[in-house]
Each structure stands twice: as C-alpha cells, then as structure tokens.
Amino acid sequence: MLSFPANVRIYLCTKSTDMRKSFDGLHTLVRQVFRTDPLDGHLFLFVNRRRDRVKILWWDRDGLALYYKRLEAGTYELPAVGDGTEGVEIDATA
C-alpha cells in the first residue's frame, strides 16, 4: 500500500505518453507539460494511447520513484479537458 502526504497534488498528462520513457524522459515531460519541478513531491500521472497503462512519477524525499500499472481488462477514464490542454491537476477524491 502506498501512502502519500496530505499536501501532495496530483497532475495528469492528458496526451498519450510513450510507456518506454523512464525517469529522465518523464522528468522532462513534467517540466514541459506542467511547467513545475518534479522534485516538489507531487504525483505526475502518464497514460498510454490505449489508456490501459499508467506510470506515476513521484519524488520520495531521497529519490524519484516510478510506479507502473497495467490493466488486464478495461481502460482508465480521463477527465474531459479543453482543446490543446496537455496536463491538468486532478483531485484524489474524484
């Protein structure tokens, strides 16, 4: 079970992401899409084109952590966003 501090914000990249990207590639995407520092301790979520895989990048006080999940059935539902929006902040309770 993962537990995150209460003040952690969650950012979702709404454009599909190449799941071959690892720490450095996702770190660069955070800078480009969200215009924030990946070392702030927030969660950054990335989904693939089929929306059946998600990667989460998180700074865990002493290093970057990368979590990866593949759904066996179904897809992740993304929030509706305006045209051209590549990243949004989402609420953990939604």
PyMOL CGO cylinders between C-alpha atoms (Angstrom):
from pymol import cmd
from pymol.cgo import CYLINDER

trace = [
    CYLINDER, 0.00, 0.00, 0.00, 1.27, 3.43, -0.92, 0.3, 1, 1, 1, 1, 1, 1,
    CYLINDER, 1.27, 3.43, -0.92, 0.66, 6.35, 1.38, 0.3, 1, 1, 1, 1, 1, 1,
    CYLINDER, 0.66, 6.35, 1.38, 1.31, 9.91, 0.37, 0.3, 1, 1, 1, 1, 1, 1,
    CYLINDER, 1.31, 9.91, 0.37, 1.36, 13.09, 2.45, 0.3, 1, 1, 1, 1, 1, 1,
    CYLINDER, 1.36, 13.09, 2.45, -1.91, 15.02, 2.58, 0.3, 1, 1, 1, 1, 1, 1,
    CYLINDER, -1.91, 15.02, 2.58, -0.46, 18.03, 0.77, 0.3, 1, 1, 1, 1, 1, 1,
    CYLINDER, -0.46, 18.03, 0.77, 0.50, 16.05, -2.35, 0.3, 1, 1, 1, 1, 1, 1,
    CYLINDER, 0.50, 16.05, -2.35, -1.05, 17.36, -5.56, 0.3, 1, 1, 1, 1, 1, 1,
    CYLINDER, -1.05, 17.36, -5.56, -1.87, 15.05, -8.47, 0.3, 1, 1, 1, 1, 1, 1,
    CYLINDER, -1.87, 15.05, -8.47, -1.16, 16.05, -12.05, 0.3, 1, 1, 1, 1, 1, 1,
    CYLINDER, -1.16, 16.05, -12.05, -2.36, 14.08, -15.08, 0.3, 1, 1, 1, 1, 1, 1,
    CYLINDER, -2.36, 14.08, -15.08, -0.80, 14.32, -18.53, 0.3, 1, 1, 1, 1, 1, 1,
    CYLINDER, -0.80, 14.32, -18.53, -3.82, 14.07, -20.86, 0.3, 1, 1, 1, 1, 1, 1,
    CYLINDER, -3.82, 14.07, -20.86, -1.84, 13.41, -24.03, 0.3, 1, 1, 1, 1, 1, 1,
    CYLINDER, -1.84, 13.41, -24.03, -0.75, 9.83, -24.60, 0.3, 1, 1, 1, 1, 1, 1,
    CYLINDER, -0.75, 9.83, -24.60, 2.75, 9.04, -23.39, 0.3, 1, 1, 1, 1, 1, 1,
    CYLINDER, 2.75, 9.04, -23.39, 5.29, 6.57, -24.71, 0.3, 1, 1, 1, 1, 1, 1,
    CYLINDER, 5.29, 6.57, -24.71, 5.48, 3.99, -21.92, 0.3, 1, 1, 1, 1, 1, 1,
    CYLINDER, 5.48, 3.99, -21.92, 9.11, 3.24, -22.82, 0.3, 1, 1, 1, 1, 1, 1,
    CYLINDER, 9.11, 3.24, -22.82, 10.01, 6.52, -21.10, 0.3, 1, 1, 1, 1, 1, 1,
    CYLINDER, 10.01, 6.52, -21.10, 11.63, 6.13, -17.73, 0.3, 1, 1, 1, 1, 1, 1,
    CYLINDER, 11.63, 6.13, -17.73, 12.85, 8.56, -15.08, 0.3, 1, 1, 1, 1, 1, 1,
    CYLINDER, 12.85, 8.56, -15.08, 14.65, 11.04, -17.32, 0.3, 1, 1, 1, 1, 1, 1,
    CYLINDER, 14.65, 11.04, -17.32, 12.04, 11.08, -20.09, 0.3, 1, 1, 1, 1, 1, 1,
    CYLINDER, 12.04, 11.08, -20.09, 9.14, 11.56, -17.67, 0.3, 1, 1, 1, 1, 1, 1,
    CYLINDER, 9.14, 11.56, -17.67, 11.13, 14.16, -15.72, 0.3, 1, 1, 1, 1, 1, 1,
    CYLINDER, 11.13, 14.16, -15.72, 11.44, 16.16, -18.95, 0.3, 1, 1, 1, 1, 1, 1,
    CYLINDER, 11.44, 16.16, -18.95, 7.72, 15.78, -19.68, 0.3, 1, 1, 1, 1, 1, 1,
    CYLINDER, 7.72, 15.78, -19.68, 6.86, 17.15, -16.23, 0.3, 1, 1, 1, 1, 1, 1,
    CYLINDER, 6.86, 17.15, -16.23, 8.94, 20.24, -16.95, 0.3, 1, 1, 1, 1, 1, 1,
    CYLINDER, 8.94, 20.24, -16.95, 7.40, 20.72, -20.41, 0.3, 1, 1, 1, 1, 1, 1,
    CYLINDER, 7.40, 20.72, -20.41, 3.74, 19.89, -19.75, 0.3, 1, 1, 1, 1, 1, 1,
    CYLINDER, 3.74, 19.89, -19.75, 3.20, 21.08, -16.17, 0.3, 1, 1, 1, 1, 1, 1,
    CYLINDER, 3.20, 21.08, -16.17, 5.95, 23.72, -16.01, 0.3, 1, 1, 1, 1, 1, 1,
    CYLINDER, 5.95, 23.72, -16.01, 6.84, 22.65, -12.49, 0.3, 1, 1, 1, 1, 1, 1,
    CYLINDER, 6.84, 22.65, -12.49, 9.68, 20.97, -10.67, 0.3, 1, 1, 1, 1, 1, 1,
    CYLINDER, 9.68, 20.97, -10.67, 9.31, 17.17, -10.47, 0.3, 1, 1, 1, 1, 1, 1,
    CYLINDER, 9.31, 17.17, -10.47, 11.20, 17.25, -7.16, 0.3, 1, 1, 1, 1, 1, 1,
    CYLINDER, 11.20, 17.25, -7.16, 8.37, 19.13, -5.40, 0.3, 1, 1, 1, 1, 1, 1,
    CYLINDER, 8.37, 19.13, -5.40, 6.93, 15.83, -4.10, 0.3, 1, 1, 1, 1, 1, 1,
    CYLINDER, 6.93, 15.83, -4.10, 3.76, 15.79, -6.19, 0.3, 1, 1, 1, 1, 1, 1,
    CYLINDER, 3.76, 15.79, -6.19, 2.41, 12.86, -8.23, 0.3, 1, 1, 1, 1, 1, 1,
    CYLINDER, 2.41, 12.86, -8.23, 2.65, 13.02, -12.01, 0.3, 1, 1, 1, 1, 1, 1,
    CYLINDER, 2.65, 13.02, -12.01, 0.50, 10.52, -13.93, 0.3, 1, 1, 1, 1, 1, 1,
    CYLINDER, 0.50, 10.52, -13.93, 1.03, 9.45, -17.54, 0.3, 1, 1, 1, 1, 1, 1,
    CYLINDER, 1.03, 9.45, -17.54, -1.19, 7.13, -19.61, 0.3, 1, 1, 1, 1, 1, 1,
    CYLINDER, -1.19, 7.13, -19.61, -0.58, 5.33, -22.89, 0.3, 1, 1, 1, 1, 1, 1,
    CYLINDER, -0.58, 5.33, -22.89, -2.65, 5.70, -26.08, 0.3, 1, 1, 1, 1, 1, 1,
    CYLINDER, -2.65, 5.70, -26.08, -4.91, 2.71, -25.31, 0.3, 1, 1, 1, 1, 1, 1,
    CYLINDER, -4.91, 2.71, -25.31, -5.37, 4.01, -21.74, 0.3, 1, 1, 1, 1, 1, 1,
    CYLINDER, -5.37, 4.01, -21.74, -4.72, 0.60, -20.21, 0.3, 1, 1, 1, 1, 1, 1,
    CYLINDER, -4.72, 0.60, -20.21, -1.37, 1.50, -18.61, 0.3, 1, 1, 1, 1, 1, 1,
    CYLINDER, -1.37, 1.50, -18.61, -0.35, 4.26, -16.25, 0.3, 1, 1, 1, 1, 1, 1,
    CYLINDER, -0.35, 4.26, -16.25, 3.02, 5.42, -14.92, 0.3, 1, 1, 1, 1, 1, 1,
    CYLINDER, 3.02, 5.42, -14.92, 3.35, 7.61, -11.84, 0.3, 1, 1, 1, 1, 1, 1,
    CYLINDER, 3.35, 7.61, -11.84, 6.45, 9.65, -11.17, 0.3, 1, 1, 1, 1, 1, 1,
    CYLINDER, 6.45, 9.65, -11.17, 6.98, 10.81, -7.58, 0.3, 1, 1, 1, 1, 1, 1,
    CYLINDER, 6.98, 10.81, -7.58, 9.84, 12.36, -5.65, 0.3, 1, 1, 1, 1, 1, 1,
    CYLINDER, 9.84, 12.36, -5.65, 10.10, 10.36, -2.43, 0.3, 1, 1, 1, 1, 1, 1,
    CYLINDER, 10.10, 10.36, -2.43, 12.37, 12.65, -0.35, 0.3, 1, 1, 1, 1, 1, 1,
    CYLINDER, 12.37, 12.65, -0.35, 15.52, 10.74, -1.32, 0.3, 1, 1, 1, 1, 1, 1,
    CYLINDER, 15.52, 10.74, -1.32, 14.95, 9.89, -4.98, 0.3, 1, 1, 1, 1, 1, 1,
    CYLINDER, 14.95, 9.89, -4.98, 12.47, 9.54, -7.80, 0.3, 1, 1, 1, 1, 1, 1,
    CYLINDER, 12.47, 9.54, -7.80, 10.06, 6.61, -7.63, 0.3, 1, 1, 1, 1, 1, 1,
    CYLINDER, 10.06, 6.61, -7.63, 8.31, 5.19, -10.66, 0.3, 1, 1, 1, 1, 1, 1,
    CYLINDER, 8.31, 5.19, -10.66, 5.11, 3.16, -10.35, 0.3, 1, 1, 1, 1, 1, 1,
    CYLINDER, 5.11, 3.16, -10.35, 3.67, 1.29, -13.33, 0.3, 1, 1, 1, 1, 1, 1,
    CYLINDER, 3.67, 1.29, -13.33, 0.29, -0.43, -13.65, 0.3, 1, 1, 1, 1, 1, 1,
    CYLINDER, 0.29, -0.43, -13.65, -1.27, -2.39, -16.50, 0.3, 1, 1, 1, 1, 1, 1,
    CYLINDER, -1.27, -2.39, -16.50, -4.98, -3.16, -16.53, 0.3, 1, 1, 1, 1, 1, 1,
    CYLINDER, -4.98, -3.16, -16.53, -5.90, -6.67, -17.61, 0.3, 1, 1, 1, 1, 1, 1,
    CYLINDER, -5.90, -6.67, -17.61, -9.34, -5.50, -18.74, 0.3, 1, 1, 1, 1, 1, 1,
    CYLINDER, -9.34, -5.50, -18.74, -10.89, -2.11, -19.37, 0.3, 1, 1, 1, 1, 1, 1,
    CYLINDER, -10.89, -2.11, -19.37, -9.32, 1.33, -19.64, 0.3, 1, 1, 1, 1, 1, 1,
    CYLINDER, -9.32, 1.33, -19.64, -8.66, 4.35, -17.49, 0.3, 1, 1, 1, 1, 1, 1,
    CYLINDER, -8.66, 4.35, -17.49, -11.19, 7.15, -17.89, 0.3, 1, 1, 1, 1, 1, 1,
    CYLINDER, -11.19, 7.15, -17.89, -9.63, 10.57, -18.38, 0.3, 1, 1, 1, 1, 1, 1,
    CYLINDER, -9.63, 10.57, -18.38, -11.33, 13.82, -17.41, 0.3, 1, 1, 1, 1, 1, 1,
    CYLINDER, -11.33, 13.82, -17.41, -12.72, 15.98, -20.22, 0.3, 1, 1, 1, 1, 1, 1,
    CYLINDER, -12.72, 15.98, -20.22, -10.38, 18.90, -20.95, 0.3, 1, 1, 1, 1, 1, 1,
    CYLINDER, -10.38, 18.90, -20.95, -10.29, 21.76, -23.43, 0.3, 1, 1, 1, 1, 1, 1,
    CYLINDER, -10.29, 21.76, -23.43, -8.52, 21.62, -26.76, 0.3, 1, 1, 1, 1, 1, 1,
    CYLINDER, -8.52, 21.62, -26.76, -4.76, 21.84, -26.56, 0.3, 1, 1, 1, 1, 1, 1,
    CYLINDER, -4.76, 21.84, -26.56, -4.62, 21.11, -22.84, 0.3, 1, 1, 1, 1, 1, 1,
    CYLINDER, -4.62, 21.11, -22.84, -1.86, 18.59, -22.18, 0.3, 1, 1, 1, 1, 1, 1,
    CYLINDER, -1.86, 18.59, -22.18, -1.92, 18.50, -18.40, 0.3, 1, 1, 1, 1, 1, 1,
    CYLINDER, -1.92, 18.50, -18.40, -4.45, 19.00, -15.63, 0.3, 1, 1, 1, 1, 1, 1,
    CYLINDER, -4.45, 19.00, -15.63, -4.50, 18.82, -11.87, 0.3, 1, 1, 1, 1, 1, 1,
    CYLINDER, -4.50, 18.82, -11.87, -6.95, 16.25, -10.54, 0.3, 1, 1, 1, 1, 1, 1,
    CYLINDER, -6.95, 16.25, -10.54, -8.46, 15.67, -7.12, 0.3, 1, 1, 1, 1, 1, 1,
    CYLINDER, -8.46, 15.67, -7.12, -7.62, 12.46, -5.26, 0.3, 1, 1, 1, 1, 1, 1,
    CYLINDER, -7.62, 12.46, -5.26, -11.22, 12.07, -4.10, 0.3, 1, 1, 1, 1, 1, 1,
    CYLINDER, -11.22, 12.07, -4.10, -12.73, 12.06, -7.59, 0.3, 1, 1, 1, 1, 1, 1,
]
cmd.load_cgo(trace, "trace")
